[in-house]
Amino acid sequence: MKRVLIVFAAVAILATMASAQDLWSKGKMSVGVGVEGSLPTGDWGDFVNIGFGGLGIFQYSVINDLLITGQVGYTIWTEKSQKDLYGIDVKTSGEAWIVLAGAKYNIKSLTPGFYVMGQLGIYGTTGTAKVPAYSYGGYSVPASETSESETKFVFCPGIGYQIGPIDASVKYVINGDVSNVALNVAYIFPL
């Protein structure tokens, strides 16, 4: 019985991988779920540490080797601690939601599954600063928390590689003060 289950699982995995290889054929649709790791850059890197999140993906092949894509996601950047001008330890963190649309092109001449991509979309970010209670000049100052949000248009160029149902990509999210390098790993389900 155990061998039958192992054989059945192997056949199911191979069938999924074979159908996922066909995602680049004209008229094919697929969806996926994945995880994201984010490395903040520029001013955003001064404010927050590494981020983690999740994403949902939709893909449709308009011609062989060209996919139109849609993506939604949410990322949380971990807290960073830094001293302000008065030596007070301020903790800062951030979060973002993202909605993107774009395209992926499979460059089979380099290696099957390797692709370049470009995405445009909307990026909504919130940065939060927490100041603990402290005393200054004989006065007690209560703890406080301040948040600031903004929504901007973004451009995300990137590269990736898809082998079977596993899709891994790296892209640069160009968003002014909140730019970051995002590494996505997703599992793609053909429809």
Protein Blocks (a to p, Z undefined) as FASTA:
>chain_A
ZZmmmmmmmmmmmmmmmmmmmmmpghiacddddddddddehjllmmpccddddddddddd
fbghiacddddddddddddddddfkopacdddddddddddddddddfkloghiacddddd
ddddddddddddddeehiacdddddddddddddddddddddehjbccddddddehjlgcc
dddddddddZZ
